[in-house]
Amino acid sequence: MIQVGSPSFERRTDLDALRGVAMVLGIVLHASLSFFPCPWPVQDNRQNGWLFLVYVVIHEFRMPLFFLISGFFTMFLFRKYGLRKMLHLRATRILLPLILSLLTIGPLTFFLYQQGQSVTRIAPDSKPPWVAAILQNDSASLQNALAQVRPEWKDPYHRLTPIYWSALAGNNKAIHLCLESGADINQPVTEGNTPLHAAALFAHPETVRLLLAKGADPTAINQGGRTAREFAVSLTRATPQLVKELGLKKLETAKLSIASKEIFEILSRAEEEKTGRTIPGQINAAVLQYHAFLQSDLFNVPLGPFSFQLFTTKIFDHLWFLWMLSWLVTGFALVIHWGVLPAGRHLPWILVFSLLPQIFMVTLGADLWMGLLFPPHMIAYYGCFFWFGASVFAQEGMHTRLGARWKLLLPAGLLILIPASLLTLSSHLLNSLIQSVNAWFLAFGFIGLFGRYASNLGRKTRWLSDATYWMYLAHLPLVLSIQLLIFRWPSAAILKFLFVNIVATALLLISYGWFIRYSWVGTMLNGPRKRSPSVP
């Protein structure tokens, strides 16, 4: 039986430090996005594919680890203070900062997103002649240009081939001309996407049919493990901004929805014809149908001339984890109110159950959703880590030895399971199993590592742990500003990546120490703090 109002517990400086590191790694993750091809508003003129690996490593374990630790400390607060005060503390330090950040940091981030897309967007009249000919449907000019341009050449800005541009624009005549000039219909370009991915993303059903008839591979996957069919489901709502950036014709939202459904059916049949009716194939189809349902017009809320999609319209951006944590804490409070208490029994079954929601993920690592509502699979997935953390505290208390086998778990996760997750992208079920196991391996491994070397770090560790909460809340506008400042610099991508991290971290630490820690904002985030001569 859990007793409320127990004597005060000692803090775990190792878990404080680890939680802080998880926050800081979010800054590192966002700093990396400028230096490899991805849908990030600031794309640097110096790219380095190795930084994609930095993103993958961080993304595979950071948020599961964060929610596991959050569940552990939520249970700690419940046992120390009781349910009512625990809810009050969580609301003060999670929900209130989220609301205030949305009103202040959110608009600034949106403005910088727009600036990034504007500054780094190439003007339509500065595109190479063959790109302009494709976009203007000028077959004669394109035919003359292709006589002087090799079919595998790429434009200097977006690094896309003529046939890829033709698929983006839905220009079937241009595709015929490109194929006649020797273009490879399955040649991957940015992020490993093929022309079929482009046609599916921008909702051109007739172009999809043409590419399939000419030999396009419907099972080809990009760097994130996505087929063209998955593009038709999960990315079509992101296309209007991309249309503007690329200089394509504007797509009508209503037609876009109808076209994406048609393309999904076309590509489903094409994949099935190539691979046959297999159980993994049927599971993949069910997963994509589930995502299509979440992103359908059924969840559209009309707001005058605009529409608000409850799942996909971005609201929270990098602050989504606070909204998710609010949901999980609320669920935790409800089940406790109903008499269901985490007791630490059947912990292995939580690990096994987490595989089920992982199967419903369609990206490398856990899916990212920033809308008002979270999909059920994401709540279940992160709920597994949160409840596991709460159950561990219920069973073992503050002095848990969770992660004791870190010397085995960390090398296995970093050196075996992460490479395996990248090599098995074509097999969704196997890849889901590997990623689910790896999230637990790395979470336990880092808890054990920090428990071994960071258990007696003293008051400065607490200061830094407190600082990282502010740093993560405030970092995104600063990171975007620095990326905008340096994106034309001729330095190597690695050096620029380090520059972004060092400058952003230094400025955020200074701002916390000088302006935040002893202010009402610092009290809201971390509780009241008293000045000490020995601590910044």
N, C-alpha and C positions, 0 to 999 in steps of 0.2 A: 504494500500500500504506500502511495506517495504521500509524504507529509509536507504540508505547506508551512512556510515560516521556519525552515530549518536554520541552524546557525550559519553565519556568513561563510561563504566559500572563498577559497583562495583563487586568484586569477591564474589562468594558464598563459604565461607570456609567450610560449611557443605558438599557441593557437591565435593569440593576438597578432603576433608577427606574421603568421601564415595568412590570416585574413587580410592583413595589410598588403602582403605581397600579391595576393589575388586581385586586390584593387589596382595596384600599380601595374600589374600585367595587362589590365584593360587599357591602360595608357599605351603600353608597348604595342599591343595588338592594333589599336587605331593608328598609331604612328607608322606601322608597317604597310597599311593599306594603300598608301600613296605610291609605293615602289614596286608593285606588281599589278598586272591587269585585273581589275575587278570593278564593280559598280560603286566607286568612291568618287566624290565630287572633285577632288584634286588628284590628278594623275601626273606624277613627276616626269620630267624629261629624261631622267636616268632610272632605269628599271633593273631589278635583280630578282630572279626567280627564287633564290634561296630564302628570301624574306617571306615567300609564300609558306615555306616550311615553318618559319617562326609563328606565323598565324595559325597553322594547323595544330602545332604542338600546344599552344596556349588555349586555343578554342576547344580542344578535345577534353580538357579536364578542369578548366578554371571555374566555370559556372557550377558544374556538379559539386566541386569541392566547396565553393562558396555556400551553396544551399545546405550541404551536409553540416558545415560549421554553424550556419544559422540555426538549423534545427537543434544542434547541441546546445547553443547558448539560449535559445528560446526555452528549452526544457529547464536549463539552469535558472532563468528568470522566473519561470513558473514555480519551481520548487522553493525558491528563495522568497518570492513576494506574493505568490498566489495569482489566480487567473486575472482578476480585475486589474491589478497594478501591472502585471505583465503586458496586458493589452494596452494600457495607458502608455507604458514605456515604448512599446513597439510603434504605436501610432505617433508618438512624439518624435521618435528618431528615424522612422521610415516614411510614414505617410505624409507627415507635415513637410519634411525636406523635399519629398517628391513633388508636392503641390507647388511649393515656393520655387523649386528649380524649373518646373514647367513654365512658370510665369516670368522667369528672369533668364535663366541659361537657355531655355528652349527657343525663344524667339531669336536670340543672338546666334545660336547654332544654325537655325533655319536660314538666317541672313547670310551666314558664311557658306552654307551649302550652295545657295544661289550664286554667291560671288565666285565660288570655286568652279561651278559649272559654266559661268559666264566667262571668266578669265581664261580658263583652259579650253574653251570651245573654239574650234577653228571656224573662221568665217566661210560661208558658202562659196564666195567668189575666189577663195584662196585654195580650194580643193584642186587636185590634179585634173587635167582635161578629161581623162577617161572616167573619173568619178562623177564629174559634172554631167557628162554625156549620159551616164546610167541614170542619174537622178532626174534628168530632164527628158528621159525617154528618147534620146537622139541617137537612133540606131546607126545612121550614116557616120556621125562623128565618132561613135564608139568603135565601129568597124575599122576606121582609119587609125584610131588610137591603138587598138589591139594589134595592128600590124607593126607597131613600134614598141609595144610593151609586152614583156613575157607574161604568160598567164599566172605564174606564181609570184609575180611582183606584188608589193604591198604599198599602199599610200603611206607617205612619211609621217602622218599624224596618228591615225587610228590603227595603222598596221593591218589593214584588211585587203584581201585580194579582190580582183574584179568580179569574180563569180560570187564572192561573199557579199559585196556591195549590191550586186544584182538581186540576190536573195533577200537582203534587207529591204530593198525597195519594191520587191514583188514584181520585178521587171523580167518577164519570161522571155521576151525577145533578146534581151541582153544575156540571159543565161545560155540561150542557144548559141549566140555569137561567141561567148566565152568557151563553151564546150568545143565548138568548131576550131577554136584557136589552140586547143590542147589543154584546157584547164582540168584540174583534178577535182571531181565533184565531191570528194570526201576529204579534201585538204583542210586540216584544222588550222585555225588562226588564233586570235586572242582568247585566252582561257581555255584553249582546246576545242572551241566551238567549230562546227562544220556549217556549210551553207544551209543544210537542213535545220540546224538549230536556229539560224537566223530567220528563216522563213516561218518557223513555228513561233518564235518569240514575237515577231511582228505581224502574226495572224494573216498569212497569205495562203489560203487553202489551195488555190490553183498552182501556186509555186511549189507547195509541198508535193502535190500530185506529180508535177513535172519532174522534180528532183528524184522522187522515188522511181518514176518510170525510166529515168536515165541512169539509175544505179546507185543512188544515195543510200547509205547504210542507216536504217532506222534504229539500230542498236548501238551506234557509235556514242561514246560518252566523252564528256569534256573533263577538265581537270577536277571538277567537283563531283564527278560521277553521274552527271545528269545526261539523260537522253533528250532528243528533241521533243518527245512526247511530254516529258516533265516540264520543259520550257513552256509548252502550250498551256499547262495547268498553273504553274507556280509563278511565272514571271510576267504574264501579259499585263497585269495592272501596273507594272513599273515602266511599260513602254512609252506612255505619253511624254515623259521627260526625256527619254532616250531619243524619241522621234525629233524633238526640238534640238537636242544636242547634235544629232547626226545630219540634220537638214532634210529629213524625209517629210513626206506628205502627212498631215495630221490625220490621226485615226479617230473615227467616231466610236465612243464608248459602247454604244449598243451593238454596233456591227462587230466590234472587237470581241465582245463576249460570245456572240453567235459563231464567229469565225474560229475562236479558240476551241469551242466545243467540237466543231466539225473537224478541226485538225487533230484533236485528241482521238477521235474515232478513227480517222484515216491512219494515224500512226500506230494506234493499238492493233488494227488489223495487219499493218505491215510488219510490226514486231512479231505478232503471233504467227504469221506466214513464214517468217525466217527462223524462229526458234521453236515453233510448235506450242501446243497447249500443255504447259508444264505447271506444276504446283507453285514454284517460285514466280513464274510469270503471272499466274492468277493473283498471287499475293501482291505483286508489284502493281497490277492493274487496280486492285482494290484500294491500295494505299493512295494511288493517284486520284481515283474517284472520290475518296474521302477528302483530299485536298481541294479537288474541284468543287465539292459541295461547300466547304468552308469559305471558298473565295467566290461563290456564286452570287447572283443578284438577290437571292433570298435574304441575304444579310445586309442589303443596301438600305440605308435610311436616307430618303430624299431631304435635302436642305436647300430649298429654292432651286437655283440653277445648278447646284452641286449635289453630289451624293456622298454619303459617308458609309464606308464598308466597315462593319463592326470588328472584323478580324484583321483586315489588311491595311486600312487607312492608318498611316503612321502618326502616332501621337507622342510616344514616350522616347523614341530613339535610344540613346545609350542608358536611359534611366528605366528601361523596361524591367530590369531585375528588381527594382524597388516595388513596382506594381505587382510582379509575380510574388515577391516575398509577402506583400500585404495579403494576397489571396491565400497563401499557404499558412500564414499565422492565423487568419480568420478561420480557415478549415481546421487547424489545430485546436483552436479555442472551442469550436463547435463540437468536435468529437470528444473533447474532454468534458464539455457540458453534458453530453449524452452518456457519459460514463465510460468511454473507451480511452484507456490510458496507455501510453507507450510503456511497455514493461521490459523490453529487451529480449523477448522470446521470438523465436522464428526469424532471426535476423537474416540467415542465408536466403530465405524465401523472398525477402525484399530485393536482394541482388538479382535473383532469378526473374522476378516480376518486371524489373526495369528493362529487360530485353523487349517486352511487348511494346511499350511506347517508343522505344528506339527504332523498331521496325517501321513506324509511321513517319520517321524523319526522312526528308528528301534532300538534305544537304550533308556535306562532310562535317561530322560533329553534330551537335544538337541544332535544331532549327532556331531561327531568330524571328520572333513575332513582336511587333511594336504597336499593335492596335489596342483598342479598348478591351477586347475579349481575347483570352488565350485559348488555343485549341485544346481539347481534352487530352491529347497525347502529351503535350508539353506540361500540363498540370500534373499528370500522372508521373511523368519522367522525373521532374524536379521534386515532386512530392515524395518519391522513393528516397531520394537523398536526404531531404528534410526530415522525414519520419525516421530514417535510419539514424541520423545524428541525434534526434530526440530520444530514440530508444537506447542508444549507447549510453547517453547520460543517465537515463533511468536505471539502467542495469549496473553501470560501473562508476557513475559519478564523475567528478571533475578529474580524477586521477586515472582515467581510462588508459589502457595500453594499446588502443587502436593504432594500427600501423607498425606494430612491433617487427614485422617482417619486411620492412621497407628496403633492406639491402637486396632482397629478391624482387620485390614488386616494382621499384623504380626502374632498374635496368630492363626488366621484362617489358614494361610499358613503353619506355622511351626508345629502346633499341630493337624491340621485336614487334610489339603490337602497333605502334604508329606506322612503321614501314608496311606492315601487313594491311593496315587500313587503307593505305594509298594503293596497294597492289591488288586489292580485291574489290575495287569500286564497281566492277562489272557484275558482281554477284551481290545483290542487295541483302539477302538473308545472312550470308556469311559475313559481309561487311558490317551489318548491324550487330551481330554477335561480337565481333572483334571490338567495335567501338564501345559497346556497352561494358564489356569486360575491362577495357582499357581505362574507361572513366573511373571505375572503382579502383583498379590497380594504382593509377596515378594519384587519386585522392588519398587512399590509404598510405601510399608511399611517401607523399609529401608531408602528411601528418606525422608519420614516423620519423622522417628526416628532421623536421623542425623540433619534434619532441626530444630527439637526441642532442641537437646542437643549439637549440634556442629556448631552453626551459628556464634559464637563469640570466636573462638579459637586462633586467632592471627597469628603472623608470623611463629611461630614454626610449626603450622599445615601445612602451605604452604611448609615449608622446608621438612617435612615428606612426604607430597603428591608428591613433586618433586622427593624425594628419591625412592619412591615405583616404579616409572617407570623404573629406573635403576635396582632396585632389581628384578623386574620380568624378565627383559631381561636377566640378568646374573645368575639367581638363579639355573637353571636346572643342569648345571655341578656341582655346589657346593652341591646341594641336593643329587645327585647321588653319589658323592664322599663320603659324610658323611654316606649315606646308605651302601655303600660298606665297609666303615671302621667299622661299628658297627653290620653288619648283623649276626655275630656269637656271639655277646655278650649275656650273659644269662639273662639280665634284662627283665622286663615286656615290652610288646609291647607299652603300653601307655607311659611309661617312655622314651623309645627309640624314639617314635614319637615326644614327647616334646623336646627331645634333638636335633633331626634333625632341628626342627623349630627354637629353640632358637639360636643354633650355626649359622645356615644359616642366620637368620635375623640379628644377631649381626655383623657378618663378612660383610654382604652386606651393612649395615648402615655405618660401619666404612670405607669401601672402597669408598662409595659415598662421605662421608664428607671429607676424606683425599685426594682422587685422582680424583674424577669425577666432583663434583659440580662446581668448578671454572675452569674446563678444557674445551677444545673445545667440548668434548663429552657432558658435562653438558649443554653447550650452545646449542648444537644440540637438546638435549632432552627437555629442559625446557626454553630455552632462556637465555640471559646473566644474571648472578647473581653477585652482589657485596658483598664482605666480610663485615660482621658486627660483632663487638665485642660481641654482645649479642646473636648471633645465631651461631650454630656450623658451 
